[in-house]
Amino acid sequence: MKSIGFLSFGHWTPSPQSQVRTGADALLQSIDLAVAAEEVGVDGAYFRVHHFARQLASPFPLLAAIGARTSRIEIGTGVIDMRYENPLYMAEEAGAADLISGGRLQLGVSRGSPEQVVDGYRYFGHLPAEGSDHAAMAREHTAVLLEVLKGEGFAEPNPRPMFPNPPGLLRVEPHSPGLRERIWWGAGSRATAEWAAEQEMNLMSSTLLTEDTGVPFHQLQAEQIQRFHDAWRAAGHERAPRVSVSRSIFPVVTDLDRTYFGDRSGEDQVGRLEGGLARFGKTYAGEPDALVAELAQDEAIAAADTLLLTIPNQLGVDYNVHVLESVLTHLAPALGWR
């Protein structure tokens, strides 16, 4: 059994070919998609976070709204760029969204991806410490978030407060018990996966790795997952971790599927990203029987407990529900995911 969710980038464009033409469209359709996905049996609704772009950027109002409209589906991010975040304010927002959803928040965080603007985090008031860099700043913000989410008091109370305080030091409120265990690190390499394990964060791995060893993407990602588990055991953490991978999977079962994705299945790609080699996973698109055979060979999917399906959100809610339902109906049972 696997947890199967979707991952949306939340794009919008005024193009007449798009079903998502405004920021309001992207937000409202994301809510509708999560509600419909829960109804057909999908386990998770996850959203990317990008700043200075026509994409979803402020996840907590969206996640809270989805949490209020649903009852079972996990809600999450994949991922929040921690270079932009005030971790204490983020802890408040995340705690509120988690409580509204009844403890269903799965929060993916990371250093982030290439930006739309140069050093965009500076506009949000965040600068790396002298002698540090932006990647280290993201880890520092994450460390503060993880500590605050434990729920322990750290702030000295006012001796003459407006309202009565509980005894001792105060914590950020609202506190949501258990949220600390539902933080995921979006790791782009084997080394960062090991670091995430040491910090007791779950592993979120996408269709891109910022390294290349010459082996197929799914094998490199499977090695990353194995190193994560090895590091987790070495750290002596008591709970069991979770691991997710993302894939673009499109069963071709209708003429419309064939129009959109009939010839999109391909191979891994290797390119340069931020000055280094990167390996990109392939798209799986084709007849269900062929996809079952292909996906059965994907070692990283086999090693993960959670599969996130990247969706083309500009094609609209109805079509994306069709894609998700097709995976659940035509692929998941045959592959032992259900």
C-alpha positions as CSV (number, residue, x, y, z in Angstrom):
1,M,0.0,0.0,0.0
2,K,1.2,3.5,-0.9
3,S,-0.1,6.9,0.0
4,I,-0.9,8.5,-3.4
5,G,-1.3,12.3,-3.6
6,F,-1.1,15.0,-6.2
7,L,1.5,17.9,-6.5
8,S,0.4,21.1,-8.1
9,F,2.5,24.0,-9.2
10,G,-0.5,26.3,-9.2
11,H,0.4,28.1,-12.5
12,W,-2.0,30.6,-14.0
13,T,-1.8,32.5,-17.3
14,P,-4.2,34.8,-19.1
15,S,-3.8,32.6,-22.2
16,P,-7.2,31.5,-23.7
17,Q,-5.9,28.0,-23.8
18,S,-5.6,27.9,-20.0
19,Q,-8.3,26.9,-17.6
20,V,-6.5,28.9,-14.9
21,R,-6.2,32.5,-15.9
22,T,-5.9,34.4,-12.7
23,G,-4.5,34.0,-9.2
24,A,-8.1,33.6,-7.9
25,D,-8.6,30.8,-10.4
26,A,-5.5,29.0,-9.2
27,L,-6.5,29.3,-5.5
28,L,-10.2,28.4,-5.9
29,Q,-9.5,25.6,-8.3
30,S,-6.9,24.2,-6.0
31,I,-9.5,23.9,-3.2
32,D,-12.0,22.3,-5.6
33,L,-9.4,19.8,-6.8
34,A,-8.5,18.8,-3.3
35,V,-12.1,18.2,-2.4
36,A,-12.7,16.2,-5.6
37,A,-9.5,14.3,-5.1
38,E,-10.6,13.2,-1.6
39,E,-13.9,12.0,-3.0
40,V,-12.2,9.7,-5.5
41,G,-9.8,8.2,-3.0
42,V,-6.6,10.3,-3.3
43,D,-4.6,10.5,-0.1
44,G,-2.8,13.9,-0.4
45,A,-3.1,17.4,-1.8
46,Y,0.3,19.1,-2.1
47,F,1.3,22.4,-3.6
48,R,4.5,24.0,-4.7
49,V,5.5,27.4,-3.4
50,H,7.2,30.0,-5.7
51,H,7.7,33.7,-5.1
52,F,7.6,36.5,-7.7
53,A,5.8,34.2,-10.2
54,R,2.3,33.5,-11.5
55,Q,2.2,30.4,-9.3
56,L,1.0,29.6,-5.8
57,A,3.1,31.5,-3.2
58,S,1.3,31.8,0.2
59,P,0.4,28.2,1.2
60,F,-1.2,28.6,4.6
61,P,-4.5,30.3,3.7
62,L,-4.9,27.8,0.9
63,L,-4.1,24.8,3.1
64,A,-6.4,26.1,5.9
65,A,-9.3,26.5,3.4
66,I,-8.7,23.0,2.1
67,G,-8.5,21.6,5.6
68,A,-11.9,23.2,6.4
69,R,-13.5,21.7,3.3
70,T,-12.1,18.2,3.6
71,S,-12.0,15.5,6.3
72,R,-9.4,12.9,5.3
73,I,-6.9,13.9,2.7
74,E,-3.4,15.0,3.8
75,I,-2.6,18.6,2.9
76,G,0.9,19.8,2.3
77,T,3.6,21.7,0.5
78,G,6.4,20.5,-1.8
79,V,8.3,22.7,-1.0
80,I,8.4,26.0,0.9
81,D,11.7,27.9,0.3
82,M,13.0,28.5,3.8
83,R,15.2,31.4,2.7
84,Y,12.1,33.5,2.5
85,E,10.6,32.5,5.9
86,N,10.3,34.1,9.3
87,P,10.3,30.7,11.2
88,L,8.3,31.9,14.2
89,Y,5.6,33.5,12.1
90,M,5.6,30.4,10.0
91,A,5.1,28.2,13.1
92,E,2.0,30.2,14.0
93,E,0.6,29.9,10.5
94,A,1.4,26.2,10.2
95,G,0.0,25.5,13.7
96,A,-3.3,27.2,12.8
97,A,-3.6,25.4,9.4
98,D,-2.8,22.0,11.1
99,L,-5.4,22.5,13.8
100,I,-8.1,23.5,11.3
101,S,-7.4,20.3,9.4
102,G,-7.4,18.1,12.4
103,G,-3.7,17.3,12.2
104,R,-3.4,16.5,8.5
105,L,-0.7,19.0,7.5
106,Q,2.5,17.5,5.9
107,L,4.9,20.4,5.5
108,G,7.6,20.1,2.9
109,V,10.4,22.7,3.3
110,S,13.8,23.1,1.6
111,R,16.4,25.5,0.4
112,G,14.2,26.2,-2.6
113,S,14.7,26.1,-6.4
114,P,16.1,28.6,-8.9
115,E,14.3,31.9,-8.4
116,Q,12.4,34.3,-10.7
117,V,14.4,37.2,-9.4
118,V,18.0,37.7,-8.2
119,D,18.2,36.9,-4.5
120,G,14.5,37.3,-4.0
121,Y,14.7,36.5,-0.3
122,R,16.4,39.9,0.3
123,Y,13.2,41.6,-0.6
124,F,11.5,39.7,2.2
125,G,14.1,41.1,4.6
126,H,16.3,38.0,5.0
127,L,20.1,38.3,4.5
128,P,22.6,35.6,5.1
129,A,24.9,36.2,8.1
130,E,28.4,37.5,7.3
131,G,30.5,34.6,6.1
132,S,27.4,32.5,5.4
133,D,25.4,31.9,2.3
134,H,21.7,31.5,1.3
135,A,21.7,27.7,1.6
136,A,23.0,27.9,5.2
137,M,20.4,30.6,5.9
138,A,17.6,28.2,4.8
139,R,19.0,25.5,7.2
140,E,19.2,28.0,10.0
141,H,15.6,29.1,9.5
142,T,14.6,25.4,9.4
143,A,16.4,24.7,12.7
144,V,14.5,27.5,14.4
145,L,11.2,26.2,13.0
146,L,11.9,22.7,14.2
147,E,12.8,23.9,17.6
148,V,9.7,26.1,18.0
149,L,7.4,23.3,16.8
150,K,8.4,21.2,19.8
151,G,6.1,23.4,21.8
152,E,8.5,24.3,24.6
153,G,8.4,27.8,26.1
154,F,11.3,30.1,25.4
155,A,9.9,33.8,25.6
156,E,10.0,35.7,28.8
157,P,6.5,36.8,29.8
158,N,5.5,40.4,30.5
159,P,5.2,40.8,34.3
160,R,2.1,43.0,33.7
161,P,0.4,41.3,30.7
162,M,-2.9,42.3,29.1
163,F,-4.2,38.8,29.7
164,P,-3.2,36.2,32.3
165,N,-0.3,33.9,31.2
166,P,0.3,30.3,32.1
167,P,3.3,29.7,34.4
168,G,6.8,29.7,32.9
169,L,8.2,30.8,29.6
170,L,5.8,31.2,26.7
171,R,5.7,29.4,23.4
172,V,4.4,30.4,20.0
173,E,0.7,29.8,19.7
174,P,-1.3,28.1,18.5
175,H,0.7,24.9,19.1
176,S,-0.3,21.8,17.2
177,P,1.0,18.6,18.9
178,G,2.6,16.2,16.4
179,L,3.3,18.7,13.7
180,R,7.1,18.5,14.3
181,E,7.0,14.9,13.1
182,R,5.3,15.9,9.9
183,I,8.0,18.2,8.5
184,W,9.7,17.0,5.3
185,W,12.9,18.2,3.7
186,G,13.0,18.5,-0.1
187,A,16.4,16.9,-0.8
188,G,18.0,17.4,-4.2
189,S,21.1,15.1,-3.5
190,R,22.2,12.1,-1.6
191,A,24.1,14.2,0.9
192,T,21.1,16.5,1.7
193,A,19.0,13.4,2.2
194,E,21.4,12.2,4.8
195,W,21.4,15.6,6.5
196,A,17.6,15.6,6.6
197,A,17.6,12.2,8.3
198,E,20.1,13.5,10.9
199,Q,17.6,16.4,11.6
200,E,14.7,13.9,12.0
201,M,12.8,15.2,9.0
202,N,10.9,13.1,6.5
203,L,12.4,12.9,3.0
204,M,10.7,14.5,0.0
205,S,12.4,13.8,-3.3
206,S,11.2,15.1,-6.6
207,T,11.7,14.4,-10.3
208,L,15.0,16.4,-10.2
209,L,18.3,15.5,-8.5
210,T,21.2,18.1,-8.5
211,E,23.8,15.4,-9.3
212,D,24.4,12.7,-11.9
213,T,26.3,9.5,-11.5
214,G,25.4,8.1,-14.9
215,V,22.8,5.6,-13.7
216,P,19.1,6.0,-14.5
217,F,17.2,8.6,-12.4
218,H,15.1,6.1,-10.5
219,Q,18.2,4.1,-9.4
220,L,20.0,7.3,-8.3
221,Q,16.9,8.3,-6.4
222,A,16.6,4.8,-4.8
223,E,20.2,5.2,-3.6
224,Q,19.3,8.5,-2.1
225,I,16.4,6.9,-0.3
226,Q,18.6,4.1,1.0
227,R,21.2,6.6,2.3
228,F,18.4,8.5,4.0
229,H,17.2,5.3,5.8
230,D,20.8,4.4,6.8
231,A,21.4,7.8,8.2
232,W,18.1,7.7,10.1
233,R,19.0,4.4,11.7
234,A,22.5,5.7,12.6
235,A,21.0,8.8,14.3
236,G,18.9,6.5,16.5
237,H,15.5,8.2,16.0
238,E,12.7,6.3,17.6
239,R,9.9,6.9,15.1
240,A,9.7,5.5,11.5
241,P,10.3,8.1,8.8
242,R,8.3,8.7,5.6
243,V,9.6,9.1,2.1
244,S,7.9,10.6,-0.9
245,V,8.8,10.7,-4.6
246,S,7.2,12.7,-7.4
247,R,6.3,11.4,-10.8
248,S,4.5,12.6,-13.9
249,I,2.2,9.7,-14.8
250,F,-0.5,9.9,-17.4
251,P,-2.5,6.8,-18.3
252,V,-3.9,7.1,-21.8
253,V,-7.4,5.8,-21.6
254,T,-9.4,8.4,-23.7
255,D,-9.0,10.3,-26.9
256,L,-8.4,13.5,-24.9
257,D,-5.6,11.8,-23.0
258,R,-4.0,10.7,-26.3
259,T,-4.2,14.3,-27.6
260,Y,-2.5,15.7,-24.5
261,F,0.0,13.0,-23.7
262,G,0.0,10.2,-26.2
263,D,3.6,10.8,-27.3
264,R,5.0,12.3,-24.2
265,S,6.7,9.3,-22.6
266,G,10.4,9.6,-22.8
267,E,13.8,9.2,-21.1
268,D,15.7,10.8,-18.3
269,Q,17.3,14.1,-19.1
270,V,20.7,15.4,-18.0
271,G,21.3,19.2,-17.9
272,R,23.0,22.0,-16.0
273,L,21.2,23.7,-13.1
274,E,22.8,26.5,-11.1
275,G,26.3,25.6,-12.5
276,G,26.2,21.9,-11.9
277,L,24.9,18.7,-13.5
278,A,21.4,17.6,-12.7
279,R,19.3,14.6,-13.7
280,F,15.6,14.9,-14.5
281,G,13.2,12.0,-14.3
282,K,11.1,11.0,-17.3
283,T,7.4,11.4,-17.9
284,Y,5.4,8.2,-17.9
285,A,2.6,8.4,-20.5
286,G,0.9,5.6,-22.4
287,E,-1.6,2.7,-22.3
288,P,-2.2,1.3,-18.8
289,D,-0.6,-2.1,-19.5
290,A,2.6,-0.5,-20.8
291,L,2.7,1.9,-17.9
292,V,2.3,-0.9,-15.3
293,A,5.3,-2.7,-16.8
294,E,7.4,0.4,-16.8
295,L,6.5,1.6,-13.4
296,A,7.1,-1.9,-11.9
297,Q,10.8,-1.3,-12.7
298,D,11.0,2.1,-11.0
299,E,13.1,1.3,-7.9
300,A,12.5,4.7,-6.2
301,I,8.8,4.4,-6.3
302,A,9.1,0.9,-4.8
303,A,11.3,2.3,-2.0
304,A,9.0,5.2,-1.1
305,D,5.8,5.0,1.0
306,T,4.3,8.1,-0.7
307,L,3.9,8.9,-4.4
308,L,3.0,12.4,-5.5
309,L,1.6,12.8,-9.0
310,T,2.6,16.1,-10.6
311,I,-0.5,17.4,-12.4
312,P,-1.0,19.9,-15.3
313,N,-3.2,22.3,-13.3
314,Q,-3.9,24.6,-16.2
315,L,-6.0,21.9,-17.8
316,G,-8.6,22.4,-15.1
317,V,-10.1,20.6,-12.2
318,D,-12.2,18.0,-14.1
319,Y,-9.4,16.8,-16.3
320,N,-7.0,16.5,-13.4
321,V,-9.5,14.5,-11.4
322,H,-9.8,12.2,-14.4
323,V,-6.0,11.8,-14.4
324,L,-5.9,11.0,-10.7
325,E,-8.8,8.6,-10.9
326,S,-7.2,6.8,-13.9
327,V,-4.0,6.2,-11.9
328,L,-6.0,4.8,-9.0
329,T,-8.2,2.7,-11.2
330,H,-5.9,1.4,-14.0
331,L,-2.4,1.4,-12.4
332,A,-2.5,1.3,-8.6
333,P,-4.2,-2.1,-8.1
334,A,-2.0,-3.8,-10.7
335,L,1.2,-2.4,-9.1
336,G,0.2,-3.3,-5.5
337,W,-0.2,0.4,-4.5
338,R,-3.8,-0.3,-3.5
